[in-house]
């Protein structure tokens, strides 16, 4: 059998699997082949050479090992709900063991007075520790059975467990697979990387990752496999960027003309921050290089991204081209249109808008003027990507809140010109450096990491339900000063009915506490018709309502400088980045603004950390780093991008240093051999092609 043939062997042919277990492994764990099984890595290792005493047990421990004797054994409860309870004793004390399943068999098997090795996770119940369903073996059997000091633990599911495929069952299958592994395994990395970085050989890495001989070998195996995974992600992204740079020529934007200079001198609403100036310089350099720009600009809410985008659009205009700005919602498009129109008043530059609500006659006029080149800048929603929208000479596409658009939608807009426009992607969701390098490694990344002067940071307060009356009084005091208030409820798909009831009850409660005609209350949620939602939002934007009760539909797209309070109900149910985005809806005016996080009294440690982080800092980049550690990259990336962060062993929250090494290695390789044509890089090129064969090249627009 060839090496490729071995790794492609269907999993049911592995000793101990067969058709039934094979089906379960495919459906539950996505394991179809020997290769998939090999890459089903352990998530934890427990040192089976280490023993604890009962007196050492504490609530920070996961799995531990004890040695002692069963001193008491008995069944508790009736026949239908019987449980087996045993007392396990060592020199330092006693602890209770409990089994809810297999009671009769375990009772017949256990022998009081016999010395056993117990392995399990201690649980605190009614103020005392116990072990539920621990692994337990006679000392003599343990000595024969435990052949590795570091025991691997594998992810599994309830359905797998019913077929004997708990962590221990999967470990047995891995042993069978490792025993069949070919004696020589073809390397997937170049010799230069193996020797320079002192990387463990691939075959040895697989042996040590599943059954490590010691902690040093385990660390070396983990480094090798994490490096390889991250190296190929970076190589793919950088290779696509290289191909784009070579093949896709950009429109030459080399002139800084009168429109730009006059706007800079006469129209700027405030002095640009150093970060804004830096990003504009980076964009100018890109667009003047002769190759297509693909730049991501990330900046916190209120950091001035829109002004930067407008100045880049004016640069393009000075060189004879049009620019388009695409926003994810109609209300955000309307706000961009109003802001840009006001800033460009009396400049002679014309701005158009194209959204779903633009009337037919006006739409025809806008389309005609766009095609004739009479409109310099067009602002719109996804309506901009319809086939009937034609440009005279599109030079720049600005995509706001890019994660709100599907990649294919963005590609459609980008493909409108044979001579491709430059692409500037903006996001107000700060992205941790490691995630940005993985999601957007093919783009150049700019960060607006300064806030305009004069803005007062939003003051964030965490309150429990007992403080409700105080919060209501505070809201009334702010409204009396002429301010407005957001009250946001979670609406999460898994419990949508319950959440919707909470939203409706919350709205009714607000209406009771803030009765008409003195107060006016809006409500906005995803189940409303688009026209009703827009109307309610517009009333709040225009100051006709004092309070907006909403779900997270207002997370992006509402700019109300007069709103000074954001109350987030059940704040413990939101992720950190979402809380930060919601907080960004206030603090847009000159007055002091507040974000009030309302939670239940019982919070998990993770929820406490989220609340503490929000209260402590307004820095979106710091918040994003904490969020990455808490939630992991897949959750942060969101459904439209999560396919790009499907990591098998690397962890972006912890492996930033390895990612830096991998990116540097990939850059170095492409610098010396841009097309991977050298014989010593054949296996790297072939492995990259195999990994990316079914992957679409969206890199030019994402």
N, C-alpha and C positions, 0 to 999 in steps of 0.2 A: 504494500500500500504506500502511495506517495505521501509526503508530509502534508500537502494540501488536502489530500483525500482523507487523511486521519482527522484533521481538524473539522472537516465538513461532514464527518460521519453523523447520521441522525442519532439523537440522544437515546432513543429506545434500545440501541445496540450496546449501550454501556452496561457492564455487568451490574445487576441489582436494579435495573430500571424496567425494561419491558414496555409493552404497548400502553397499559393503564397509567403507570407512573409517568411515562413519556408524555401522554396527553396532559396530565396535571402540570408537569414542569413547563410545557409549552404555554398553556393557558394562564397559569398563575405567575410564573417567573420569567417568561420569555426565553426559556432555554430550549433551543431546537437542536443544537449540535454540540459535539465535544468542545468546540471552541467557546460556545456560549457558556458551557459549564465551567470551563477553565477561567473565564472572565467573571464568574459569579464569586467575587472576592469576599472574604470574611469582613464583617464590620467591627469586630472586636476580638481581642485575644485575652484569655485568662490564664494567669500563671498557676498551673496545677501543681507546681513544686512547692507553692507557698500555702501554709496552713495558718488559720486564725484561731483564736480562742473565743468562746462565746462572750466573754467579758469585753472583747475588742469590737463587737458589732456596733455600728452606728448608721445613721440614715443617709450618709454620703456614699455608702458602698453599693456596688452593683452585684456582681456574682462573686461569692467567696467560698472557701473550702474549710470545713471543720473535720476534726477527728474525735469520735466519742462513742458512747454506748446508748442503746435504747433501754430506758429504765422503766417505761410504762407504755402500754399500748391498749387502745380501746376504741369502740365505735360509739359515735354520738348521733342522736336524732333517730327518726323513724326509718323504716325500710326504704321508703321512696326518696328520702333526702338524707340518707346516712352519710356521715363523713368519718374518716379514720383520723384519730388524734394520737400522736405519740410524744413522749418526752425524751428529748435527746440531751445527754449530759456529758460534760467534760470536767476537767479539774477546776475550771473557773466558774461554772454555773450550769444552768439548764435552760432549754428553749423548746417551744412547742413546734411540732411538725404537723401539717394537716394535708389530707388528700380528699378530694371530692369525687374523683373518678377512679375506677379500678380498685375500689375499697376491699372487696373480698380477696382478690388475688394478692394485693400488697400485704394485707393482714396475715394471710397464710404464709407468705414468704419471709416477712421480718421475724427476727428472733431476739427477744429481750435478752440482754446480757452479752450479746455479740458486739464486737468493736466494728464500727462502720466509718467509712469516709462519706461525708455529706457535702454536696455541691449545689448551691442555689442562690437565690436573691432574697435577702432578708426584707420583710415587710412589716411596717409599723401598724398594729391594729389594736385599738382600745388602749393605747399607751404602752403596749408590749410588742417586742419583735417576735415574729414567727417565720416559718418557711412553708410556703404552699407548693406542693408537688415538687420537692427537691429531688435531684439525682442522688441515689444512695447505693453504695456498694460495700460489701464486706472488704476489710483491709486486704485480705489475700487476693481477692478478685481485682481490686483497684490496682495493685502492684503489677498484675499481669496485663490489665487493660490499658492503662495510661502510658502510652509510648511517647507522647510529646509533652514537654513542660508547658509550652504555650498553646493552649487549646483554642482553635478557631471557632468563632460563632458566625453563623450565616443567616441572612434574612430569609424568612419563609412566610407562609400564609396558613390560615386555619385549614383550608382545603388540602394543602400539602401535608399538614400534620396528620390528617385522617388517613393518609396513605403511608404513614411512617416516615414522612420527609420533614421532620423537625430539623433543627440545626445539626443534631447528632446524625440523623439519617443522611443529610446532605454531605456531612463530613465523611461518612463511609463511602459515598459515591465518588467524592473527590479523591479519596485514597485509591479507589479502583482505577480512576482515570490517570492519576499521576503514575501508577504502576505501569500503565500502557504507553506513557509518553515516549516518543522516539528518542533514541540516545543522542542524536544530533538534531538540533532545531535551528533552522535558518534565521539569522539575525535580521531585525527590522530597522536597525540604526547603523549609521556609517561608523567605520572603525575609528575615525577621528574623534567622534563623540564618545564612543566607548572608552577609548584610552585617555582622552583629555579629562573627562569627568569621572574616570575610574568607575564606570557603570558595571553592575553585575550582569553577566550574560543572561539572555532571555530565558533559557530553560531553567537555569538555577533560580532566577527570579520567581518563576511559577512554583517551583518546589518550595521555596522559602516563604512565599506569600501565603500558601495554604498550610504548610507544616513547618514553621520556623524552628531552626535548631537552637537559636538564642535571639535575644533582643537586637543585637548588632546586625545579624543576618536579616532579620525582619525589616529593620530600618533601611538597609541597603536595597532590599527587594522592593519596598514601597517607593523609595526614591526613584529607582530605575523605571518602574511601571508608571508612576505619576509623571515623570519627566517625558516618557514616550507619549503618553496620552496628550499632554499639553503641547509637546513639540509638534505633533502632527496637526493639531488644531491651529497653531500659529503658522506652521508651514503652509497649510491650506489657505488661510486668510491672506498671508503676505504674498503668496504665489498669485492669488486672484488679483490682488492690488497691483502687482508687477505687470500682469497681463493687461489689466485695464490701462495702466500708465503707458504701456508700449503701444497699445492698439487704439485707445479712445483718445483722440485729440480734442482738446477743449478750445472754446472760443477765446481768443486773446483779448483779455481785459487789461489794457496797459496804461490807459489814460486816466488821470485824476482830473476831471474837468470842472467847468464852472458850476454845474448843478451841485456837485459834491462840496466844492469849496464854499459856495454861497450858503448852502444848508448848514455846513459846519460853523460858519462865522455868524450867521444871522438867525437860524431857526432852532438850534439845539435848546431843548427846554432846561437842561442843566449840564454842567461840565461832565464830560465822560470820565468814568473811572479808569484807572490804569489797566484793569483787566479788559474793559470794553475796547480800549485803544489797541491792546495787544491782539485781541481776536480779529479786529478789523485789519490789522497789518498782516496777520496770518492768512486771512481770506484774500487780500490783495495779492500776496505772494503766490498763492495757489492759482488764482485766476489769470495771473500774468505769466504763468509758466509754460503755456501752450498745451498742457494736458488737462483733462477734465478734473475739476475739483470734486471731492467727495468728503466733506468735513462735517463732523458732529460737534455742535456747540451745546454744552451742558452748563446750566446755571440755575441757581436757586430761584424760587418764585420771587419776583421783584428785583432781579439783578440787572434787568435792562436788556434782555435778549432781543426784544422786538425792535428796539432802537438800533441795535447792531445790525439786525437783518435788514432794516430799511436803508441804512447807510450803504450796505453791500448792494442793495437793489439800485440805489442811486449811482453807484460806481458803474454798474452794468449799463444803466441808462446813458451815462456819459460816453459810453463806447458804442452806442447805437443799437442796443438790445432791449428787449422787454424782460420783465421778471414776474414770476407768479408766486403767491404765498398761499399754501393750502393748510387749512385748519380743520380739526376733527369735528367741530360742531358749528351749527349755523350761528349761534349766539357769539361764539368766539370769533368766527369770521366777521360778523357784524362789528364787533368791538375793534378788531384789527383794522377794518375798513374805516371806521370812524376816527380812530387814532391817527392812522396814516394820512387820511384826508385833511385832518386838522393841521398836522405837522407840515404838510406840503402846500398849504394854502398860499396863494399868490406866487408860487414857484413856476407855474406853467406846466408842471408834470401832472398827468392825468391818471386817476385811480378808478378802476371799475370793480364791481362786485358780482359774483356769480354763485348763487346758492339755489337750493330747491324752491325757495319762496319768491324768487325774482319773477315778476309777471312776464307773460309771453312777449308782449311788444317790447318791453325793456330788455328782455333776454336777447331778442333778435338784434337790437341796436348794439348791445354790448359785444355780441359775437362778431358783428360786422366790423365794429371799430377795432376789435382785437386783431382780426385778420388783416385789416388795413394798416395796423400799426399806430392807430390814433390813441389807443390806450397804452400807457407805459407800464403800469403795474396792475395786475389783476389779483384780487383776493377772493378766495372761495373755499367751498367744502369739496367733497369728493365729486361734485358736479363738474369740476375742472378736468376730470379725467375722461369725461364722455367723448365719444369719437367725433361729435360735431363741434367740439371746441378746437379752433385752429388759431395758431399764432403766426404773426408775420416773421418774427425773429426772436425766439425765446432763448435768453442767455443764462438765466438763473432760475432755479426752482428752490424755494424755501419751504420746508415741510415742518410745521409746528406740531409739537407733541407727537413725534413720529410713531411711537409705539401704539397709537390709537388706529393707525392704518395698517391694513394687511399688506404684506410685502408685494403681492401681485398688483395691488392698487397703485402703489408707489411706482412700480415698474412701468405701468401703463402711462403715467404722466411723463416719466423720464424718456420713454420711447417716442414721444410725439415729434421730436426733431431728429432728422437723419444725422445732423451734426449736433451731438448731444450737449444739452445745457449743463452748466455747473450745478451741483447739488449741495445745498446747505440744510442740514438736519438739525432741528432744535429740540431739546427736551428740558423740562423743568424738574425732572426726576433725577437728582444727582446719582451717578452710578459709581460704585466703588471701582478703584483703578483695576483690580484683577478682573472684575466682571466686564468692564469696558474693553479691556484687552482681549477678552474672549468673545464677547458679543459683537464688538465693533473693531476688531483688530485690523480690518482692511481699510477702515476709515482713518483719516487724521482727526485727532480729537482736541478740541479747545475747551477750556473751562473759564467761565466768568465767575471768578471766586471772590469778588468784592461786591458789596452793596452800595448803591448810590448814597451820597452823603445826605443827612437830614432825616433818614427813615428811623423811626423808633422801633426797636425789636419788639415783637409780640410777646407779651407776658403770659406764660403758660402756667396754669394752676390745675392741680389734681384734687377732685372732691368726691366724697362718697355720697350715697343717696341721702344720708342724714342732713346734708347741707343744702337740700333742695330749696327751702324757703329763702335762705340767704342769697342763693343764685338768682331766684326769681326777682327779689328786691333789687339786686345789682343790675339785672337786665332792664327793669323799669327805670332805674336811675339813669342808665345810659340812653334809653329811648327818650327820656325827658330832656336830655341834652341835644336831641335831634339825631342820634345815631340809630343804626339798624343792627339786627341780630340774626345770625344763622343758628338753627338747631338741627343737627344731623343725626340720623338714625342708621344703624347698619341694615343692609339688605343683602343677605348672603344666600345664594341659590339653594343650598342644602336645607335651609330652614325658612324658605321664602314666605310661606303662609304665616308662620309665627312672627317673623320680622315685620310683615306687612300689617299684621294686627297691632304690633307694638308701635309702628309708625302712625297708624290711624288713632290709636289710643293717646299717643303722645301729642298728636295734632289737636285732638279734642281737649286734652288737659291744658295745652297752651291757650286754646281759645277760652277756656274757663278762667285761667289765671290772667289773661290779657283780653278782657271782654270788649266787644264793639259797643259804641262807635269810637271809643277812645283809641283802640288799637286795631290795626289791620294785619291779618296773618295770611301769608301765601303757603301753598303746599306744592311740592314738586317730587315726583317719583317716576320710575321707569315704566309703570303700567299705564301712565297717562298718554293720551294722544299727543303727537308732536306739537300740534297747534296750541293745545291747552297748556302744555309744558312751557312753550315759548312765551305764551301770554302771561303766565304766572311769574316767570323769571323776569320778563320785561317790567312788570309792575314793581318788582323789588328793585331792579336796576334803576327805574325812574323815581324811586323813593315813595311810591304810592302805598307800599306795605311796610310795616315796621319789622316784621319777623318772617323769615323764610324757614319753614319746616321741610326738610328734604332728606333724600338718601344721598349716596355719594355721586349722583349725577352732577352735583355742583362742584365736584373735585377739580374739574378743569372747565374753564370757560365762563366764569362769572367774575367781572371786575367791578366791584362796588366800593370805591374809596370811602364812602360814608359808613360802611359796615365795620363795627368796632369789636363785636363779640362773636366768637365761634364756640357754641356749646356742642360737644360731641358726646352723645349718649352711648352707653355700653362701649366706652372707648377701648376696653380690654379686648374687644372682638376685632379691632382693626390692626393691620400691620403698621410698623413704624413709618414706612415711606408714605403710606396712605394718610396716616395722621398728620404727617408733615405737609403733605399736599393740601389737606383740608385747612390746616392752620394758615396756609398761604393765601386763603381767600380773604383774610383780614390783615390789617396792618398796611393797607395800600394808600391810606390818607395820611395827613399830618398828625392826627390825634393818636394817643396811646390806645393800642388794641389788646384784646385778651382772648386766649384760647382756654376754655374750661373743659377738662377731661372728666366726665362723670363715669364712675364705675361702681360695680357691686363691692361689698365688703371683702369677699373672699377672692383673692387674686393669686394666680400661680406665680412662681418665681420669675418666669419669663414675662408675664404681664406687668409685674412690679418693675422689672428692668425697663420695659418699654415706657411706662409712665415716668419713671425717674429720668430717662434719657430725654424725653420730650420737655420736661420741666427744666432740665439742666442746660440744654443747648438749643439754639436756633440754626446751627450749622448743618445744612442738608447733607454735606459730604460726610460729616462725622456720623450723622443719623443713618446714612446709607451703609456705612461700614458695620455699625451695630446690627442693622437689619439683615445684612448678609450673613453675619455670624449666627443670628437667631433663626432665620428662615431658610437659608441655603439659596444657591443661585437659581435653581429651577423656578421656585416660587417668585423670586424677585423679577425674573425675566418676563414672566407672564406667558400666557398661552401662545401668543403669536410668535414668540421667539424661543420658547423653552426647548425646542428641538435642537437648538444650537448649544445648549449647556447640559447635554445628557451625558454627564461624566460617570465613568465606571469606578474610578478609584481616587482621582484627584478631588480636592475640595478647595474651591476658590476662596472660601473664608479663611482657610488655614495654610494654603499652599502658594501664597503670593510669591515667596522667594523662589520656589521651583518654577513657577510660571515665568518669572523674570529670566531665569537661566535658560528655559526652553525657548523663549522668544529671541533672546540674544543668539542662541545656537542656530535657530531657523534663519534669522537675519544674516548671520555670518555665512551660512551655507548658500543662501541665494545670492549673496554678494560675490562669492567665488565661483558659483556655478548656477547662474540665473535660471537655466532651463533643465537643470539636473541631468545633463547629458553625459557627464564624466562616468566612465565605467564603475568607479568606486561608489557612485551614488545610484546605480541601477536599482538596487533593492529598495532604496528610499523612494525613488520615483514610482516604482511598481506598487509599493505599499500605500503611498499617497493616492494613487489612481484607484486602488481597490477600495480605500476608505471613502472616497468622494464620488465613486462611479454614479450613484443614484441621487447625488445632491445637485439641485438646480443652482445656477450662478446668479443669485440675487444680489451679490455683493456690491454691484454698482449703484444700487439704490437704497440699501438698508443701513 
